[in-house]
């Protein structure tokens, strides 16, 4: 660090869609963390990993086709993980 006290805090501001905010906050609630804690976790991981802590990639055509198929309600769906595993032969 640059000698800055670890007890100081800073405020950040970002604009995101209300849908993305609501969806993420539902996950945070399930995990038992606040949005501020999740953002702090993200920032710490960026520092520790020296980059974005997850892959940031452009999906290939096969993935894009699968996304579109899912959005259209096509393809297989399963009532449970067990049903999916059975279908996969696992």
GURORO-348577 format. One record per atom (N, C-alpha, C): residue in three letters; atom name; x, y, z. Coordinates in Angstrom, 1 decimal, decimal comma. Example, Ala and Ser with C-alpha at 12.3 -4.5 7.8 and 13.67 -1.06 7.14 Angstrom:
<recs>
<rec r="ALA" a="N" east="13,2" north="-5,7" up="7,8"/>
<rec r="ALA" a="CA" east="12,3" north="-4,5" up="7,8"/>
<rec r="ALA" a="C" east="13,2" north="-3,3" up="7,8"/>
<rec r="SER" a="N" east="12,8" north="-2,2" up="7,1"/>
<rec r="SER" a="CA" east="13,7" north="-1,1" up="7,1"/>
<rec r="SER" a="C" east="12,9" north="0,0" up="7,9"/>
</recs>
This chain:
<recs>
<rec r="UNK" a="N" east="0,9" north="-1,2" up="0,0"/>
<rec r="UNK" a="CA" east="0,0" north="0,0" up="0,0"/>
<rec r="UNK" a="C" east="0,9" north="1,2" up="0,0"/>
<rec r="UNK" a="N" east="0,3" north="2,4" up="-0,1"/>
<rec r="UNK" a="CA" east="1,1" north="3,6" up="-0,2"/>
<rec r="UNK" a="C" east="1,2" north="4,3" up="1,1"/>
<rec r="UNK" a="N" east="1,1" north="3,6" up="2,2"/>
<rec r="UNK" a="CA" east="1,2" north="4,3" up="3,5"/>
<rec r="UNK" a="C" east="-0,2" north="4,8" up="4,0"/>
<rec r="UNK" a="N" east="-1,2" north="4,7" up="3,2"/>
<rec r="UNK" a="CA" east="-2,5" north="5,2" up="3,6"/>
<rec r="UNK" a="C" east="-3,1" north="4,3" up="4,7"/>
<rec r="UNK" a="N" east="-3,7" north="4,9" up="5,7"/>
<rec r="UNK" a="CA" east="-4,2" north="4,1" up="6,7"/>
<rec r="UNK" a="C" east="-5,3" north="3,1" up="6,2"/>
<rec r="UNK" a="N" east="-5,3" north="1,9" up="6,7"/>
<rec r="UNK" a="CA" east="-6,2" north="0,9" up="6,3"/>
<rec r="UNK" a="C" east="-7,6" north="1,2" up="6,9"/>
<rec r="UNK" a="N" east="-7,7" north="2,1" up="7,9"/>
<rec r="UNK" a="CA" east="-9,0" north="2,3" up="8,5"/>
<rec r="UNK" a="C" east="-9,8" north="3,4" up="7,8"/>
<rec r="UNK" a="N" east="-9,2" north="4,1" up="6,9"/>
<rec r="UNK" a="CA" east="-9,9" north="5,1" up="6,1"/>
<rec r="UNK" a="C" east="-10,9" north="4,5" up="5,2"/>
<rec r="UNK" a="N" east="-11,9" north="5,2" up="4,8"/>
<rec r="UNK" a="CA" east="-12,9" north="4,6" up="3,9"/>
<rec r="UNK" a="C" east="-13,1" north="5,7" up="2,8"/>
<rec r="UNK" a="N" east="-13,5" north="5,2" up="1,6"/>
<rec r="UNK" a="CA" east="-13,8" north="6,1" up="0,5"/>
<rec r="UNK" a="C" east="-15,2" north="5,7" up="0,0"/>
<rec r="UNK" a="N" east="-15,8" north="6,6" up="-0,6"/>
<rec r="UNK" a="CA" east="-17,1" north="6,4" up="-1,2"/>
<rec r="UNK" a="C" east="-17,0" north="6,3" up="-2,7"/>
<rec r="UNK" a="N" east="-17,7" north="5,3" up="-3,3"/>
<rec r="UNK" a="CA" east="-17,7" north="5,2" up="-4,8"/>
<rec r="UNK" a="C" east="-19,2" north="5,4" up="-5,2"/>
<rec r="UNK" a="N" east="-19,4" north="5,7" up="-6,5"/>
<rec r="UNK" a="CA" east="-20,7" north="5,9" up="-7,0"/>
<rec r="UNK" a="C" east="-20,7" north="5,3" up="-8,4"/>
<rec r="UNK" a="N" east="-21,7" north="4,5" up="-8,7"/>
<rec r="UNK" a="CA" east="-21,8" north="3,8" up="-10,0"/>
<rec r="UNK" a="C" east="-23,3" north="3,7" up="-10,4"/>
<rec r="UNK" a="N" east="-23,5" north="3,9" up="-11,7"/>
<rec r="UNK" a="CA" east="-24,9" north="3,7" up="-12,2"/>
<rec r="UNK" a="C" east="-25,0" north="2,3" up="-12,8"/>
<rec r="UNK" a="N" east="-26,0" north="1,6" up="-12,4"/>
<rec r="UNK" a="CA" east="-26,3" north="0,3" up="-13,0"/>
<rec r="UNK" a="C" east="-27,8" north="0,2" up="-13,2"/>
<rec r="UNK" a="N" east="-28,3" north="-0,8" up="-14,0"/>
<rec r="UNK" a="CA" east="-29,7" north="-0,9" up="-14,2"/>
<rec r="UNK" a="C" east="-30,3" north="-1,4" up="-12,9"/>
<rec r="UNK" a="N" east="-31,6" north="-0,9" up="-12,7"/>
<rec r="UNK" a="CA" east="-32,3" north="-1,3" up="-11,5"/>
<rec r="UNK" a="C" east="-32,5" north="-2,8" up="-11,4"/>
<rec r="UNK" a="N" east="-32,7" north="-3,4" up="-12,6"/>
<rec r="UNK" a="CA" east="-32,9" north="-4,9" up="-12,6"/>
<rec r="UNK" a="C" east="-31,6" north="-5,6" up="-12,2"/>
<rec r="UNK" a="N" east="-30,4" north="-5,2" up="-12,7"/>
<rec r="UNK" a="CA" east="-29,2" north="-5,8" up="-12,3"/>
<rec r="UNK" a="C" east="-28,9" north="-5,6" up="-10,8"/>
<rec r="UNK" a="N" east="-29,2" north="-4,4" up="-10,3"/>
<rec r="UNK" a="CA" east="-29,1" north="-4,1" up="-8,9"/>
<rec r="UNK" a="C" east="-29,9" north="-5,1" up="-8,0"/>
<rec r="UNK" a="N" east="-31,2" north="-5,2" up="-8,4"/>
<rec r="UNK" a="CA" east="-32,1" north="-6,0" up="-7,6"/>
<rec r="UNK" a="C" east="-31,7" north="-7,5" up="-7,7"/>
<rec r="UNK" a="N" east="-31,3" north="-8,0" up="-8,8"/>
<rec r="UNK" a="CA" east="-30,9" north="-9,4" up="-9,0"/>
<rec r="UNK" a="C" east="-29,6" north="-9,6" up="-8,1"/>
<rec r="UNK" a="N" east="-28,7" north="-8,7" up="-8,2"/>
<rec r="UNK" a="CA" east="-27,4" north="-8,9" up="-7,4"/>
<rec r="UNK" a="C" east="-27,7" north="-8,9" up="-5,9"/>
<rec r="UNK" a="N" east="-28,6" north="-8,0" up="-5,5"/>
<rec r="UNK" a="CA" east="-28,9" north="-7,8" up="-4,1"/>
<rec r="UNK" a="C" east="-29,6" north="-9,0" up="-3,5"/>
<rec r="UNK" a="N" east="-30,4" north="-9,7" up="-4,4"/>
<rec r="UNK" a="CA" east="-31,0" north="-11,0" up="-4,0"/>
<rec r="UNK" a="C" east="-30,0" north="-12,0" up="-3,7"/>
<rec r="UNK" a="N" east="-29,0" north="-12,1" up="-4,5"/>
<rec r="UNK" a="CA" east="-27,9" north="-13,0" up="-4,3"/>
<rec r="UNK" a="C" east="-27,1" north="-12,7" up="-3,0"/>
<rec r="UNK" a="N" east="-26,8" north="-11,4" up="-2,9"/>
<rec r="UNK" a="CA" east="-26,1" north="-10,9" up="-1,7"/>
<rec r="UNK" a="C" east="-26,8" north="-11,3" up="-0,4"/>
<rec r="UNK" a="N" east="-28,1" north="-11,1" up="-0,4"/>
<rec r="UNK" a="CA" east="-29,0" north="-11,5" up="0,7"/>
<rec r="UNK" a="C" east="-28,9" north="-13,0" up="1,0"/>
<rec r="UNK" a="N" east="-28,9" north="-13,8" up="0,0"/>
<rec r="UNK" a="CA" east="-28,8" north="-15,2" up="0,2"/>
<rec r="UNK" a="C" east="-27,4" north="-15,6" up="0,8"/>
<rec r="UNK" a="N" east="-26,4" north="-14,9" up="0,3"/>
<rec r="UNK" a="CA" east="-25,0" north="-15,1" up="0,8"/>
<rec r="UNK" a="C" east="-24,8" north="-14,5" up="2,2"/>
<rec r="UNK" a="N" east="-25,7" north="-13,6" up="2,6"/>
<rec r="UNK" a="CA" east="-25,5" north="-13,0" up="3,9"/>
<rec r="UNK" a="C" east="-24,6" north="-11,8" up="4,0"/>
<rec r="UNK" a="N" east="-24,4" north="-11,1" up="2,8"/>
<rec r="UNK" a="CA" east="-23,5" north="-10,0" up="2,7"/>
<rec r="UNK" a="C" east="-24,3" north="-8,8" up="2,2"/>
<rec r="UNK" a="N" east="-23,9" north="-7,6" up="2,5"/>
<rec r="UNK" a="CA" east="-24,5" north="-6,4" up="2,0"/>
<rec r="UNK" a="C" east="-23,8" north="-6,0" up="0,7"/>
<rec r="UNK" a="N" east="-24,4" north="-5,1" up="0,0"/>
<rec r="UNK" a="CA" east="-23,9" north="-4,7" up="-1,3"/>
<rec r="UNK" a="C" east="-22,5" north="-4,0" up="-1,1"/>
<rec r="UNK" a="N" east="-22,3" north="-3,3" up="0,0"/>
<rec r="UNK" a="CA" east="-21,0" north="-2,7" up="0,3"/>
<rec r="UNK" a="C" east="-20,0" north="-3,7" up="0,6"/>
<rec r="UNK" a="N" east="-20,4" north="-4,8" up="1,3"/>
<rec r="UNK" a="CA" east="-19,4" north="-5,8" up="1,6"/>
<rec r="UNK" a="C" east="-19,0" north="-6,6" up="0,3"/>
<rec r="UNK" a="N" east="-20,0" north="-6,8" up="-0,6"/>
<rec r="UNK" a="CA" east="-19,7" north="-7,4" up="-1,8"/>
<rec r="UNK" a="C" east="-18,8" north="-6,6" up="-2,7"/>
<rec r="UNK" a="N" east="-19,0" north="-5,3" up="-2,7"/>
<rec r="UNK" a="CA" east="-18,1" north="-4,4" up="-3,5"/>
<rec r="UNK" a="C" east="-16,7" north="-4,4" up="-2,9"/>
<rec r="UNK" a="N" east="-16,6" north="-4,3" up="-1,6"/>
<rec r="UNK" a="CA" east="-15,3" north="-4,4" up="-1,0"/>
<rec r="UNK" a="C" east="-14,6" north="-5,7" up="-1,3"/>
<rec r="UNK" a="N" east="-15,3" north="-6,8" up="-1,3"/>
<rec r="UNK" a="CA" east="-14,7" north="-8,1" up="-1,6"/>
<rec r="UNK" a="C" east="-14,2" north="-8,1" up="-3,1"/>
<rec r="UNK" a="N" east="-15,0" north="-7,5" up="-4,0"/>
<rec r="UNK" a="CA" east="-14,6" north="-7,4" up="-5,4"/>
<rec r="UNK" a="C" east="-13,3" north="-6,6" up="-5,5"/>
<rec r="UNK" a="N" east="-13,3" north="-5,4" up="-4,9"/>
<rec r="UNK" a="CA" east="-12,1" north="-4,6" up="-4,9"/>
<rec r="UNK" a="C" east="-10,8" north="-5,3" up="-4,3"/>
<rec r="UNK" a="N" east="-11,0" north="-6,0" up="-3,2"/>
<rec r="UNK" a="CA" east="-9,9" north="-6,7" up="-2,6"/>
<rec r="UNK" a="C" east="-9,4" north="-7,8" up="-3,6"/>
<rec r="UNK" a="N" east="-10,3" north="-8,5" up="-4,2"/>
<rec r="UNK" a="CA" east="-9,9" north="-9,5" up="-5,2"/>
<rec r="UNK" a="C" east="-9,2" north="-8,9" up="-6,4"/>
<rec r="UNK" a="N" east="-9,6" north="-7,8" up="-6,9"/>
<rec r="UNK" a="CA" east="-9,0" north="-7,1" up="-8,0"/>
<rec r="UNK" a="C" east="-7,5" north="-6,8" up="-7,6"/>
<rec r="UNK" a="N" east="-7,3" north="-6,3" up="-6,4"/>
<rec r="UNK" a="CA" east="-6,0" north="-6,0" up="-5,9"/>
<rec r="UNK" a="C" east="-5,1" north="-7,3" up="-5,8"/>
<rec r="UNK" a="N" east="-5,7" north="-8,3" up="-5,1"/>
<rec r="UNK" a="CA" east="-4,9" north="-9,5" up="-4,9"/>
<rec r="UNK" a="C" east="-4,6" north="-10,2" up="-6,1"/>
<rec r="UNK" a="N" east="-5,5" north="-10,2" up="-7,1"/>
<rec r="UNK" a="CA" east="-5,2" north="-11,0" up="-8,4"/>
<rec r="UNK" a="C" east="-4,6" north="-10,1" up="-9,5"/>
<rec r="UNK" a="N" east="-4,5" north="-8,8" up="-9,2"/>
<rec r="UNK" a="CA" east="-3,9" north="-7,9" up="-10,1"/>
<rec r="UNK" a="C" east="-4,7" north="-7,8" up="-11,4"/>
<rec r="UNK" a="N" east="-6,1" north="-7,9" up="-11,3"/>
<rec r="UNK" a="CA" east="-7,0" north="-7,9" up="-12,5"/>
<rec r="UNK" a="C" east="-8,4" north="-8,3" up="-12,1"/>
<rec r="UNK" a="N" east="-9,2" north="-8,3" up="-13,0"/>
<rec r="UNK" a="CA" east="-10,6" north="-8,7" up="-12,8"/>
<rec r="UNK" a="C" east="-10,6" north="-10,2" up="-12,3"/>
<rec r="UNK" a="N" east="-11,3" north="-10,5" up="-11,2"/>
<rec r="UNK" a="CA" east="-11,2" north="-11,8" up="-10,6"/>
<rec r="UNK" a="C" east="-12,1" north="-12,9" up="-11,2"/>
<rec r="UNK" a="N" east="-12,5" north="-12,7" up="-12,5"/>
<rec r="UNK" a="CA" east="-13,2" north="-13,7" up="-13,2"/>
<rec r="UNK" a="C" east="-13,0" north="-13,5" up="-14,7"/>
<rec r="UNK" a="N" east="-13,2" north="-14,5" up="-15,5"/>
<rec r="UNK" a="CA" east="-12,9" north="-14,3" up="-16,9"/>
<rec r="UNK" a="C" east="-13,9" north="-13,3" up="-17,6"/>
<rec r="UNK" a="N" east="-13,4" north="-12,4" up="-18,4"/>
<rec r="UNK" a="CA" east="-14,2" north="-11,5" up="-19,1"/>
<rec r="UNK" a="C" east="-14,0" north="-11,8" up="-20,6"/>
<rec r="UNK" a="N" east="-14,9" north="-12,5" up="-21,2"/>
<rec r="UNK" a="CA" east="-14,8" north="-13,0" up="-22,5"/>
<rec r="UNK" a="C" east="-16,0" north="-12,7" up="-23,4"/>
<rec r="UNK" a="N" east="-15,7" north="-12,7" up="-24,7"/>
<rec r="UNK" a="CA" east="-16,8" north="-12,6" up="-25,7"/>
<rec r="UNK" a="C" east="-17,3" north="-14,0" up="-26,0"/>
<rec r="UNK" a="N" east="-18,5" north="-14,3" up="-25,8"/>
<rec r="UNK" a="CA" east="-19,0" north="-15,7" up="-26,0"/>
<rec r="UNK" a="C" east="-18,9" north="-16,1" up="-27,4"/>
<rec r="UNK" a="N" east="-18,6" north="-17,4" up="-27,7"/>
<rec r="UNK" a="CA" east="-18,5" north="-17,9" up="-29,0"/>
<rec r="UNK" a="C" east="-19,9" north="-18,1" up="-29,6"/>
<rec r="UNK" a="N" east="-20,0" north="-18,5" up="-30,8"/>
<rec r="UNK" a="CA" east="-21,3" north="-18,6" up="-31,5"/>
<rec r="UNK" a="C" east="-22,1" north="-19,7" up="-30,8"/>
<rec r="UNK" a="N" east="-21,5" north="-20,8" up="-30,4"/>
<rec r="UNK" a="CA" east="-22,2" north="-21,9" up="-29,8"/>
<rec r="UNK" a="C" east="-22,9" north="-21,4" up="-28,5"/>
<rec r="UNK" a="N" east="-22,1" north="-20,6" up="-27,7"/>
<rec r="UNK" a="CA" east="-22,7" north="-20,1" up="-26,4"/>
<rec r="UNK" a="C" east="-23,8" north="-19,1" up="-26,7"/>
<rec r="UNK" a="N" east="-23,6" north="-18,2" up="-27,7"/>
<rec r="UNK" a="CA" east="-24,6" north="-17,3" up="-28,1"/>
<rec r="UNK" a="C" east="-25,9" north="-18,0" up="-28,5"/>
<rec r="UNK" a="N" east="-25,8" north="-19,1" up="-29,3"/>
<rec r="UNK" a="CA" east="-26,9" north="-19,8" up="-29,7"/>
<rec r="UNK" a="C" east="-27,7" north="-20,5" up="-28,5"/>
<rec r="UNK" a="N" east="-26,9" north="-21,0" up="-27,6"/>
<rec r="UNK" a="CA" east="-27,5" north="-21,6" up="-26,4"/>
<rec r="UNK" a="C" east="-28,2" north="-20,5" up="-25,6"/>
<rec r="UNK" a="N" east="-27,7" north="-19,3" up="-25,4"/>
<rec r="UNK" a="CA" east="-28,3" north="-18,2" up="-24,7"/>
<rec r="UNK" a="C" east="-29,6" north="-17,9" up="-25,4"/>
<rec r="UNK" a="N" east="-29,6" north="-17,7" up="-26,7"/>
<rec r="UNK" a="CA" east="-30,8" north="-17,4" up="-27,4"/>
<rec r="UNK" a="C" east="-31,9" north="-18,5" up="-27,3"/>
<rec r="UNK" a="N" east="-31,4" north="-19,7" up="-27,3"/>
<rec r="UNK" a="CA" east="-32,4" north="-20,9" up="-27,2"/>
<rec r="UNK" a="C" east="-33,0" north="-20,8" up="-25,8"/>
<rec r="UNK" a="N" east="-32,3" north="-20,6" up="-24,8"/>
<rec r="UNK" a="CA" east="-32,8" north="-20,5" up="-23,4"/>
<rec r="UNK" a="C" east="-33,8" north="-19,3" up="-23,3"/>
<rec r="UNK" a="N" east="-33,4" north="-18,2" up="-23,9"/>
<rec r="UNK" a="CA" east="-34,3" north="-17,0" up="-23,8"/>
<rec r="UNK" a="C" east="-35,6" north="-17,3" up="-24,5"/>
<rec r="UNK" a="N" east="-35,6" north="-18,1" up="-25,6"/>
<rec r="UNK" a="CA" east="-36,8" north="-18,4" up="-26,3"/>
<rec r="UNK" a="C" east="-37,6" north="-19,5" up="-25,7"/>
<rec r="UNK" a="N" east="-37,1" north="-20,0" up="-24,6"/>
<rec r="UNK" a="CA" east="-37,8" north="-21,1" up="-23,9"/>
<rec r="UNK" a="C" east="-37,7" north="-22,4" up="-24,6"/>
<rec r="UNK" a="N" east="-36,7" north="-22,6" up="-25,4"/>
<rec r="UNK" a="CA" east="-36,5" north="-23,8" up="-26,1"/>
<rec r="UNK" a="C" east="-35,5" north="-24,7" up="-25,4"/>
<rec r="UNK" a="N" east="-35,3" north="-25,9" up="-25,9"/>
<rec r="UNK" a="CA" east="-34,3" north="-26,8" up="-25,3"/>
<rec r="UNK" a="C" east="-34,9" north="-27,5" up="-24,1"/>
<rec r="UNK" a="N" east="-34,0" north="-28,2" up="-23,4"/>
<rec r="UNK" a="CA" east="-34,4" north="-29,1" up="-22,3"/>
<rec r="UNK" a="C" east="-34,5" north="-28,2" up="-21,0"/>
<rec r="UNK" a="N" east="-35,4" north="-28,6" up="-20,1"/>
<rec r="UNK" a="CA" east="-35,4" north="-28,1" up="-18,8"/>
<rec r="UNK" a="C" east="-35,6" north="-29,2" up="-17,8"/>
<rec r="UNK" a="N" east="-35,2" north="-29,0" up="-16,6"/>
<rec r="UNK" a="CA" east="-35,3" north="-30,1" up="-15,6"/>
<rec r="UNK" a="C" east="-35,9" north="-29,6" up="-14,3"/>
<rec r="UNK" a="N" east="-36,6" north="-30,5" up="-13,7"/>
<rec r="UNK" a="CA" east="-37,3" north="-30,1" up="-12,4"/>
<rec r="UNK" a="C" east="-36,3" north="-30,1" up="-11,2"/>
<rec r="UNK" a="N" east="-35,2" north="-30,8" up="-11,4"/>
<rec r="UNK" a="CA" east="-34,2" north="-30,9" up="-10,3"/>
<rec r="UNK" a="C" east="-32,8" north="-31,2" up="-10,9"/>
<rec r="UNK" a="N" east="-31,8" north="-31,0" up="-10,0"/>
<rec r="UNK" a="CA" east="-30,4" north="-31,3" up="-10,4"/>
<rec r="UNK" a="C" east="-30,3" north="-32,8" up="-10,6"/>
<rec r="UNK" a="N" east="-31,0" north="-33,6" up="-9,8"/>
<rec r="UNK" a="CA" east="-31,0" north="-35,1" up="-10,0"/>
<rec r="UNK" a="C" east="-31,5" north="-35,5" up="-11,4"/>
<rec r="UNK" a="N" east="-32,6" north="-34,8" up="-11,8"/>
<rec r="UNK" a="CA" east="-33,1" north="-35,1" up="-13,1"/>
<rec r="UNK" a="C" east="-32,1" north="-34,8" up="-14,2"/>
<rec r="UNK" a="N" east="-31,5" north="-33,6" up="-14,1"/>
<rec r="UNK" a="CA" east="-30,4" north="-33,2" up="-15,0"/>
<rec r="UNK" a="C" east="-29,3" north="-34,3" up="-15,1"/>
<rec r="UNK" a="N" east="-28,8" north="-34,7" up="-13,9"/>
<rec r="UNK" a="CA" east="-27,7" north="-35,6" up="-13,8"/>
<rec r="UNK" a="C" east="-28,1" north="-37,0" up="-14,4"/>
<rec r="UNK" a="N" east="-29,4" north="-37,4" up="-14,2"/>
<rec r="UNK" a="CA" east="-29,9" north="-38,6" up="-14,8"/>
<rec r="UNK" a="C" east="-29,8" north="-38,5" up="-16,3"/>
<rec r="UNK" a="N" east="-30,3" north="-37,4" up="-16,9"/>
<rec r="UNK" a="CA" east="-30,3" north="-37,1" up="-18,3"/>
<rec r="UNK" a="C" east="-28,9" north="-37,2" up="-18,9"/>
<rec r="UNK" a="N" east="-27,9" north="-36,6" up="-18,1"/>
<rec r="UNK" a="CA" east="-26,5" north="-36,6" up="-18,5"/>
<rec r="UNK" a="C" east="-25,8" north="-38,0" up="-18,3"/>
<rec r="UNK" a="N" east="-26,5" north="-38,9" up="-17,7"/>
<rec r="UNK" a="CA" east="-25,9" north="-40,2" up="-17,4"/>
<rec r="UNK" a="C" east="-24,9" north="-40,2" up="-16,3"/>
<rec r="UNK" a="N" east="-25,0" north="-39,2" up="-15,4"/>
<rec r="UNK" a="CA" east="-24,1" north="-39,1" up="-14,3"/>
<rec r="UNK" a="C" east="-24,7" north="-39,6" up="-13,0"/>
</recs>
